[in-house]
């Protein structure tokens, strides 16, 4: 069984959805939903459900929110190894959505992540965890210097390293070590923040991101074709249509997990994209950031809905 070590966000996601037309500056009727989330944690849970041996390392507060994250990790079959700060609160992301799901406003309380400093990577059991795994995955919630240290350690050990961009504001932390990242998952807004421009044609993402030193990247574009490039070439793939979209939260994280699961099984990038698209399709049909029914068997069945990737010329 392949082993994956994940560093990054494991916190509480809170989402409020307005029931009617949004009235700015006023009280709006709606519903409230709370669940464990975070880019790294969502991907870790997906990978564990797909049959991988996953270890998660992240900072966490000594509060009830932290206990919810711990319970979710256990339920997903993750080996949970948090750094617990008993006197601090677990990070959270709180969003208010319009009736159609568009974001009105969000607040990210991620202060605790800056305490995950590089020296924690030097602790013996963390060093041993690096050496014992086949892939290192992290997200950009972590401090820039910690990200650089993770990439440096993985590169020194010859272990592939993958990253999830998280947001336009956070993806820029990857610039100093971009050449050491083997796979990067990001959307168009994050890609634009990374390179400082929005290309005229979607296929231009390949050369522009390649110019940064990035070896392989997957750029999602909502319901439009995603763009990907790597050693196998450059490809585009049309996301499958689904009958009912319950919530798009976590779709990008599941896409990353699906692609990485296929790559770790030795499949080429174009076929791995299909696995990622299938995982994302299953996620958006669930009200949760991670589809609790996800399994390798269900993913294989969902592949029938996904078209073949096309080569980008």
Steps between C-alpha positions, in 0.01 A plus 500: 500500500635844401559742786426874483604768750282813503580839656260793507154622580279291729243731651129584520302619198181692572261583217185707523263504201246778454154363421360788295630804319806644673431821694830676561542658843197320640401175668446221249313173565708194419661180620829428671732203449829406667747222426874424518689622194822645366668430167756254630252328728235462228756348264632274777154362576434435132832320460435286808159400362669406173714247684823682583680501834475871591665690785389858574718752685347838580474755783179487702349679797403338827129569453180320393563599136832319516326193638260503202796495262656213694176300482472561125857382446430181696178438305688529170774260608777760516798471732454836672815661646408860595705757683247607763520851649285465810472876559393589145197443279482281192500702176171554320359617170158665510311580180161655424355384167217628287209272416674386179823423684699809403717639776382818674781530752737271687730524798807279540628480859827316429731657756605168651663379178782754530616315812583195291859613453779310317669380818205268567605304191827417678324303774604137478159344436429756227833424331416129517156569350661671202727205430221243538266641233474479121351848445497829690192721457457844654278805460582870501336568838845449653765775540725563200817393681335175615385426146855552373634266769245228413593518131872499580470196728291307246741586217799389708333164563397461136130486592246659263329807644157641410329823603151652515495876439204585731451865391649780286641663812669182622629344177773765475669334799601224259711724274836450679478119472282455192769304315503235772127427477411202281123559479306819569120526508349846454216691338523784250494777760782331693699438183462868403624607843800269464613629160364854525274489194197338339582349160295567186463128424455215751780297342743781583486390865736218407789719385442775756498264796782298348708818488479520880683168525190297584532139380133403492181691562122461484295818452126476564261742329162437659275315256734578211779269384779452750857534375786272606862449406789281608757254371234320294403817314223761525130415510154642547195323636131588512354454852211252500151641543311393810125497555502668840765727652461501878814700591822570311707529820795260490471422128852623425645302790330181383621564146856516633449179699355314203784605272770415755342161571518412130854631457615295798359193329720571200233642268596776254387859556219497244338198664567639850301811403195280444534357850522850643196621307301197617594566863398866467167401343425274795590779743272768355206260524558474876407771754837440664852608399592130482253247363469243776405231247821543301692178436731364233210291368259796476768713334562229240126485424480879464778502239235400244365857525834663421621566147856432387745784541605676180858583410573873491681600182 
